[in-house]
Amino acid sequence: MRFLGVSETCDLADLYLSLRDEGHLVRIAISEVEARGTLANMVEQVADWKAELDWIREAGPDGVILFESVSKGFGALQDELRRAGFHVIGGSAFGDRLENDRAFAQSLLASIGLPVARLWEFSDAGTADRFIATNPGRYVLKFSGADHSADDTFVGQLADGGDVRIVMASKLADRADARFILMEHLHGVEMGVGAYFDGERFLEPACLDWEHKRFFAGDLGELTGEMGTVATFDCSRGFFARTLKKLETHFREAGHVGYVNLNTIVNEQGIWPLEFTCRFGYPGFAVLAALQQDGWSSLFRTMIARDGACFATQPGFAVGVVVTTPPFPYSRLQVAAPVGMPIHFDASLDASDRAHIHYGEVGQNAQGLVTSGLYGWTMVVTGVGTAIPEAKQAAYARVRRITIPNARYRLDIGDRLIATELAEVQRLGLLDAEAP
């Protein structure tokens, strides 16, 4: 098969490498100049992805275009390419809107019967500030649109909303045209549900995931894209049926092809949807890869052929640990930090261990593997097991045998889930009967 990756920062590096190792031809176009060191000397890079369309078309049903992003109108562009006869996996204009227009997404979710938190949409800080002053409470500040980062979201801690007012004024000082929402804060366990959509239906099984978004252990520090995840394909059918499955008609009408994830809060009152990811998530795709029995190309063939309702998965849990280097959680456009730091693997890491090391912003030079890219998303290391403690132990045993200058990672991925949260989700009756 032939695969063309259309990327801004090459977030799916491990996926491209996996396709290459499966024997397929892979080309990637990376638009961000500072990110072009990722996969350097590892996968063929091209300057203009549009110039490669004939190369994809020549492959017929074996030619696939992979899109990573929901920015720059990529969803509408994917829809256009599909109408032109290309096989495109990534997202859609509808998916972009669900992810980027938070008020629209919450309205749609309410229309299918899910409980939604109260929210208020604003376009200027002054009006929002007066709203909080008149209606004191604990709020979550979230921005709409594709030009915001993970740390733009702010989860208020004060009961009167005073901290949100201060942060909001700071973040909006030079963003006069920003659209944002204030959402009431919800208490409960945060968890997600995700599935692949082939243009007609969701493939099963769906996954359940528990993300760890804060930079430091104990959920301290900045909100990042993600520092680690626990995921499983087990026990998910009921949760999926109550959430994403209800949106199948909407995604079919939109012609969406790609991964869809819905993040939620669960508590005694029900499942409260928070936000969508309508594309491959990082590091989620790598964590799921550890539980998918077949290669990515097999899954993609199923998606473009639309000839299967399910795919093979491994039982149990996967734990993924994100290993970062400076300037993470910021970018090199904000903070100066070197690239080209050497990556060393202990000789005790065998082939089975290497399969659980998923490269992120990594390139290769004459000396070997080195750090690269814009952010410092260096790699994801996974472990699997029948229970979360076993999967966690396997992941960290591998992490400890990797040496990268100034590498950082959280030491507590899965701890809160092991201690209380998985039991709470089970108590709420949200896992199928075969739950461990």
C-alpha positions as CSV (number, residue, x, y, z in Angstrom):
1,M,0.0,0.0,0.0
2,R,1.0,3.7,-0.3
3,F,0.4,6.1,2.5
4,L,0.7,9.9,2.3
5,G,0.8,11.7,5.7
6,V,-0.3,15.3,5.8
7,S,1.0,16.9,8.9
8,E,1.9,20.1,10.7
9,T,4.2,18.6,13.3
10,C,4.3,14.9,12.6
11,D,2.5,13.7,15.7
12,L,1.9,10.2,14.2
13,A,5.6,9.3,13.8
14,D,5.3,5.9,15.3
15,L,2.3,5.1,13.1
16,Y,4.3,6.0,9.9
17,L,7.2,3.9,11.1
18,S,4.9,0.9,11.8
19,L,3.5,1.2,8.2
20,R,7.0,1.3,6.8
21,D,8.0,-1.7,8.9
22,E,4.9,-3.6,7.6
23,G,6.4,-3.2,4.1
24,H,4.4,-0.3,2.8
25,L,5.5,2.9,1.0
26,V,5.2,6.0,3.2
27,R,5.7,9.6,2.4
28,I,5.0,12.5,4.8
29,A,4.7,16.3,4.3
30,I,5.4,18.3,7.5
31,S,4.4,22.0,7.1
32,E,6.0,23.4,10.3
33,V,9.7,24.1,9.6
34,E,10.8,23.5,13.2
35,A,9.2,20.0,13.1
36,R,11.0,18.6,10.0
37,G,13.7,17.0,12.0
38,T,11.2,14.4,13.1
39,L,11.7,11.1,11.3
40,A,14.6,12.7,9.4
41,N,16.5,9.9,7.6
42,M,13.8,7.4,8.7
43,V,10.8,8.0,6.5
44,E,10.7,9.9,3.1
45,Q,9.6,13.5,3.5
46,V,8.1,15.6,0.7
47,A,7.8,19.3,0.3
48,D,4.3,19.5,-1.1
49,W,1.7,16.8,-0.3
50,K,-0.5,18.0,-3.2
51,A,2.2,17.1,-5.6
52,E,2.0,13.5,-4.4
53,L,-1.7,13.0,-5.2
54,D,-0.9,11.3,-8.5
55,W,1.4,8.9,-6.6
56,I,-1.6,8.0,-4.4
57,R,-4.1,7.8,-7.2
58,E,-1.8,5.4,-9.1
59,A,-2.2,2.9,-6.2
60,G,-6.0,2.8,-6.7
61,P,-7.6,1.1,-3.6
62,D,-4.1,0.7,-2.1
63,G,-3.5,4.5,-1.8
64,V,-4.4,6.2,1.4
65,I,-4.0,9.8,2.6
66,L,-3.7,10.3,6.4
67,F,-4.5,13.7,7.9
68,E,-3.5,14.5,11.5
69,S,-4.9,17.9,12.3
70,V,-8.3,19.7,12.7
71,S,-6.8,23.1,11.8
72,K,-6.5,25.1,8.6
73,G,-9.8,23.8,7.2
74,F,-8.3,20.3,6.9
75,G,-11.7,18.6,7.6
76,A,-13.4,20.3,4.6
77,L,-10.3,19.5,2.5
78,Q,-10.6,15.8,3.4
79,D,-14.3,15.8,2.4
80,E,-13.3,17.3,-0.9
81,L,-10.6,14.7,-1.5
82,R,-13.0,11.9,-0.8
83,R,-15.5,13.4,-3.3
84,A,-12.6,13.3,-5.8
85,G,-12.2,9.6,-5.2
86,F,-9.3,9.4,-2.7
87,H,-9.3,7.2,0.3
88,V,-8.7,9.7,3.2
89,I,-8.5,8.7,6.9
90,G,-8.4,11.4,9.6
91,G,-11.5,13.5,10.0
92,S,-14.1,15.6,8.3
93,A,-15.5,19.1,8.4
94,F,-18.2,17.9,10.8
95,G,-15.5,16.4,13.1
96,D,-13.6,19.7,13.0
97,R,-16.6,21.6,14.1
98,L,-17.4,19.2,16.9
99,E,-13.9,19.6,18.2
100,N,-13.5,23.3,17.6
101,D,-17.0,24.7,18.3
102,R,-17.6,23.7,21.8
103,A,-21.1,25.2,22.2
104,F,-22.2,23.4,19.0
105,A,-20.9,20.1,20.3
106,Q,-22.7,20.4,23.6
107,S,-25.9,21.4,21.9
108,L,-25.7,18.3,19.7
109,L,-24.9,16.0,22.7
110,A,-27.9,17.4,24.5
111,S,-30.1,16.7,21.5
112,I,-29.3,13.0,21.7
113,G,-30.3,12.8,25.3
114,L,-27.0,13.1,27.1
115,P,-26.8,15.3,30.2
116,V,-24.6,18.4,29.6
117,A,-23.1,20.8,31.9
118,R,-24.4,24.4,31.8
119,L,-22.2,26.6,29.7
120,W,-22.1,30.1,28.5
121,E,-20.4,31.3,25.3
122,F,-18.6,34.6,25.0
123,S,-16.5,36.7,22.6
124,D,-15.0,39.3,24.9
125,A,-13.5,39.1,28.4
126,G,-15.4,42.1,29.8
127,T,-18.8,40.4,29.3
128,A,-17.5,37.2,30.8
129,D,-16.0,38.9,33.7
130,R,-19.2,40.7,34.6
131,F,-21.1,37.3,34.2
132,I,-18.8,35.7,36.9
133,A,-19.1,38.7,39.2
134,T,-22.9,38.4,39.0
135,N,-22.9,34.6,39.1
136,P,-20.0,33.5,41.3
137,G,-19.1,29.8,41.0
138,R,-16.5,27.4,40.0
139,Y,-16.0,27.4,36.2
140,V,-13.8,25.8,33.5
141,L,-12.5,28.2,30.8
142,K,-12.3,26.6,27.3
143,F,-11.5,28.2,24.0
144,S,-13.2,27.4,20.7
145,G,-11.4,27.3,17.4
146,A,-8.3,25.4,16.2
147,D,-5.7,27.9,17.3
148,H,-5.7,27.2,21.0
149,S,-3.3,24.9,22.9
150,A,-3.9,22.5,25.8
151,D,-2.8,25.0,28.4
152,D,-5.4,27.6,27.3
153,T,-7.9,25.5,29.2
154,F,-8.1,26.5,32.8
155,V,-10.0,24.6,35.5
156,G,-11.0,27.0,38.2
157,Q,-10.4,26.1,41.8
158,L,-12.1,28.9,43.7
159,A,-15.8,28.8,44.6
160,D,-16.4,32.4,43.5
161,G,-14.6,32.1,40.2
162,G,-12.0,34.7,41.1
163,D,-9.1,32.7,39.7
164,V,-10.9,32.2,36.4
165,R,-11.5,36.0,36.1
166,I,-7.7,36.7,36.5
167,V,-6.6,34.0,34.1
168,M,-9.2,34.9,31.6
169,A,-8.1,38.6,31.5
170,S,-4.5,37.5,31.0
171,K,-5.2,35.0,28.2
172,L,-7.5,37.4,26.4
173,A,-5.4,40.5,26.6
174,D,-4.1,40.1,23.0
175,R,-6.9,37.9,21.6
176,A,-9.8,40.3,21.0
177,D,-11.5,38.0,18.5
178,A,-11.4,34.8,20.6
179,R,-14.5,32.7,21.2
180,F,-14.6,30.9,24.5
181,I,-17.0,29.2,26.9
182,L,-17.4,29.1,30.6
183,M,-18.6,25.6,31.7
184,E,-19.8,24.8,35.2
185,H,-17.3,22.5,37.0
186,L,-18.4,18.9,37.4
187,H,-17.2,16.5,40.1
188,G,-16.6,12.8,39.2
189,V,-14.3,10.5,37.4
190,E,-12.9,11.7,34.0
191,M,-12.8,9.1,31.4
192,G,-13.1,8.8,27.6
193,V,-14.7,6.5,25.0
194,G,-13.3,6.2,21.5
195,A,-13.8,4.2,18.3
196,Y,-12.8,4.2,14.6
197,F,-15.5,5.3,12.1
198,D,-15.3,4.0,8.6
199,G,-17.7,6.4,6.9
200,E,-20.7,4.3,7.6
201,R,-20.4,2.9,11.1
202,F,-18.2,2.7,14.2
203,L,-15.9,-0.4,14.3
204,E,-16.1,-2.3,17.5
205,P,-14.9,-2.8,20.1
206,A,-14.7,0.8,21.3
207,C,-12.0,1.7,23.9
208,L,-12.3,3.3,27.3
209,D,-9.4,5.5,28.4
210,W,-8.3,7.5,31.4
211,E,-6.0,10.4,30.5
212,H,-3.4,12.1,32.8
213,K,-3.2,15.7,31.5
214,R,-1.2,17.6,34.1
215,F,2.5,18.0,33.7
216,F,3.5,16.7,37.1
217,A,2.7,13.7,39.3
218,G,-0.3,14.3,41.6
219,D,-2.0,16.3,38.8
220,L,0.0,19.4,39.4
221,G,1.3,21.9,36.9
222,E,0.3,22.9,33.4
223,L,-2.4,21.1,31.4
224,T,-0.5,19.4,28.6
225,G,-1.7,17.5,25.6
226,E,-1.3,14.4,27.8
227,M,1.4,12.8,30.0
228,G,0.0,9.3,30.0
229,T,-3.0,7.2,29.5
230,V,-4.6,3.9,30.7
231,A,-6.8,2.3,28.1
232,T,-8.8,-0.9,27.5
233,F,-11.1,-2.4,24.8
234,D,-12.7,-4.6,27.4
235,C,-16.1,-4.0,29.0
236,S,-16.9,-1.0,26.8
237,R,-20.0,-1.9,24.8
238,G,-22.5,-0.5,27.3
239,F,-20.7,2.8,27.8
240,F,-20.2,3.1,24.0
241,A,-23.9,2.4,23.4
242,R,-24.9,5.2,25.7
243,T,-22.5,7.8,24.2
244,L,-20.7,7.6,20.8
245,K,-23.0,5.0,19.2
246,K,-25.9,7.5,19.4
247,L,-24.0,9.8,17.1
248,E,-23.4,7.2,14.4
249,T,-26.0,8.7,12.0
250,H,-24.5,12.1,12.3
251,F,-21.0,10.9,11.4
252,R,-22.4,8.8,8.5
253,E,-24.1,11.8,7.0
254,A,-20.9,13.8,7.3
255,G,-18.8,11.1,5.6
256,H,-16.4,11.1,8.5
257,V,-13.5,8.5,8.3
258,G,-11.2,8.3,11.3
259,Y,-11.0,8.1,15.0
260,V,-13.5,9.8,17.3
261,N,-13.1,10.2,21.1
262,L,-15.5,11.7,23.6
263,N,-14.1,12.8,26.9
264,T,-16.6,12.7,29.8
265,I,-17.1,13.1,33.6
266,V,-19.1,10.2,35.2
267,N,-20.8,10.5,38.6
268,E,-24.1,9.5,40.3
269,Q,-26.1,11.7,38.0
270,G,-24.8,10.1,34.8
271,I,-22.3,10.4,31.9
272,W,-21.5,14.1,31.2
273,P,-19.7,14.7,27.9
274,L,-17.0,17.3,27.9
275,E,-15.3,17.5,24.5
276,F,-14.5,15.6,21.3
277,T,-11.3,14.6,19.6
278,C,-12.2,13.9,16.0
279,R,-8.8,12.7,14.7
280,F,-6.0,10.5,15.8
281,G,-5.1,11.6,19.4
282,Y,-1.5,11.7,20.7
283,P,-0.5,9.7,22.6
284,G,-3.8,7.8,22.5
285,F,-3.1,6.2,19.1
286,A,0.2,4.7,20.4
287,V,-1.4,3.4,23.6
288,L,-4.2,1.7,21.6
289,A,-1.7,0.2,19.2
290,A,-0.4,-1.9,22.1
291,L,-3.8,-3.6,22.3
292,Q,-4.6,-3.9,18.6
293,Q,-3.7,-7.4,17.4
294,D,-3.2,-6.5,13.8
295,G,-1.1,-3.8,12.2
296,W,-2.3,-0.3,11.2
297,S,-2.5,-1.2,7.6
298,S,-4.9,-4.1,8.3
299,L,-7.2,-1.7,10.3
300,F,-7.0,0.9,7.5
301,R,-7.9,-1.6,4.9
302,T,-11.0,-2.5,6.9
303,M,-11.9,1.1,7.2
304,I,-11.6,2.0,3.5
305,A,-13.2,-1.2,2.3
306,R,-16.0,-0.8,4.8
307,D,-16.2,-4.6,4.9
308,G,-15.9,-5.3,8.6
309,A,-17.8,-4.3,11.7
310,C,-15.0,-5.2,14.1
311,F,-11.3,-5.7,14.5
312,A,-9.1,-7.9,16.7
313,T,-7.9,-6.6,20.1
314,Q,-6.0,-8.0,23.0
315,P,-7.8,-8.3,26.4
316,G,-6.6,-6.3,29.4
317,F,-5.2,-2.9,29.9
318,A,-2.5,-0.8,28.3
319,V,-0.6,1.9,30.2
320,G,1.2,4.5,28.2
321,V,3.9,6.9,29.7
322,V,4.8,10.0,27.7
323,V,8.5,10.7,27.9
324,T,9.2,14.4,27.2
325,T,12.2,16.7,26.8
326,P,12.5,20.5,27.0
327,P,10.9,22.8,26.0
328,F,7.8,20.7,26.7
329,P,5.1,21.6,27.7
330,Y,5.9,24.7,25.6
331,S,7.2,24.9,22.0
332,R,10.5,26.0,20.5
333,L,8.7,29.0,19.1
334,Q,8.2,30.1,22.8
335,V,11.3,28.7,24.6
336,A,14.7,28.0,23.3
337,A,15.8,24.4,23.8
338,P,18.2,22.2,21.9
339,V,17.4,19.3,19.7
340,G,19.6,16.5,18.6
341,M,20.0,15.0,22.1
342,P,21.1,11.3,21.9
343,I,18.6,8.5,22.7
344,H,20.1,5.4,24.3
345,F,18.5,2.1,24.8
346,D,19.8,-0.4,27.4
347,A,21.0,-3.6,25.8
348,S,18.5,-5.6,27.9
349,L,15.6,-4.2,25.8
350,D,14.7,-7.0,23.4
351,A,12.4,-7.0,20.4
352,S,9.2,-7.4,22.5
353,D,10.3,-4.4,24.5
354,R,11.1,-2.3,21.4
355,A,7.5,-3.0,20.1
356,H,6.3,-0.9,23.1
357,I,8.5,2.1,22.4
358,H,6.6,4.4,20.2
359,Y,8.7,7.2,18.7
360,G,7.4,10.7,18.7
361,E,9.6,13.7,17.9
362,V,12.6,11.5,17.0
363,G,15.0,11.7,14.1
364,Q,18.2,10.0,13.1
365,N,21.7,11.3,12.3
366,A,25.1,9.7,11.8
367,Q,25.4,9.0,15.5
368,G,22.0,7.3,15.9
369,L,18.6,8.3,17.2
370,V,18.2,11.9,18.5
371,T,15.5,14.2,19.8
372,S,13.8,16.5,17.3
373,G,10.7,18.5,16.6
374,L,8.9,21.5,17.9
375,Y,7.6,20.4,21.4
376,G,9.7,17.7,23.0
377,W,7.1,14.9,22.6
378,T,9.9,12.4,22.5
379,M,8.2,9.0,22.8
380,V,5.5,7.0,24.4
381,V,6.4,3.8,26.3
382,T,3.6,1.2,26.8
383,G,3.0,-1.9,28.9
384,V,0.1,-4.3,28.8
385,G,-1.4,-6.6,31.3
386,T,-4.6,-8.3,32.5
387,A,-4.8,-5.6,35.2
388,I,-3.6,-2.0,35.5
389,P,-0.8,-2.7,38.0
390,E,0.7,-5.3,35.7
391,A,0.5,-3.0,32.7
392,K,2.0,-0.1,34.7
393,Q,4.9,-2.2,36.0
394,A,5.7,-3.3,32.4
395,A,5.7,0.2,31.0
396,Y,7.9,1.7,33.7
397,A,10.3,-1.2,33.6
398,R,10.9,-0.2,30.0
399,V,11.1,3.5,30.6
400,R,13.8,3.1,33.2
401,R,16.1,1.4,30.6
402,I,15.9,4.4,28.2
403,T,18.4,7.3,28.6
404,I,17.7,10.7,27.1
405,P,19.3,13.9,28.5
406,N,16.8,16.0,30.5
407,A,14.0,13.5,29.9
408,R,10.9,13.9,32.2
409,Y,7.9,11.7,32.7
410,R,5.2,11.3,35.4
411,L,5.7,8.4,37.9
412,D,2.1,8.0,38.8
413,I,0.3,7.0,35.6
414,G,-2.6,4.8,36.6
415,D,-2.2,5.2,40.4
416,R,-5.5,7.0,41.0
417,L,-7.3,4.6,38.8
418,I,-5.9,1.7,40.7
419,A,-6.6,3.2,44.1
420,T,-10.2,4.4,43.7
421,E,-11.4,5.4,40.3
422,L,-11.8,2.1,38.5
423,A,-13.8,0.8,41.5
424,E,-16.0,3.9,41.4
425,V,-16.7,3.4,37.6
426,Q,-17.6,-0.2,38.3
427,R,-19.9,0.8,41.3
428,L,-21.7,3.2,39.0
429,G,-22.5,0.3,36.7
430,L,-20.6,1.8,33.7
431,L,-18.5,-1.3,32.8
432,D,-19.9,-4.5,31.2
433,A,-20.4,-7.6,33.3
434,E,-17.0,-9.1,32.4
435,A,-15.2,-6.1,34.0
436,P,-12.1,-7.2,36.1
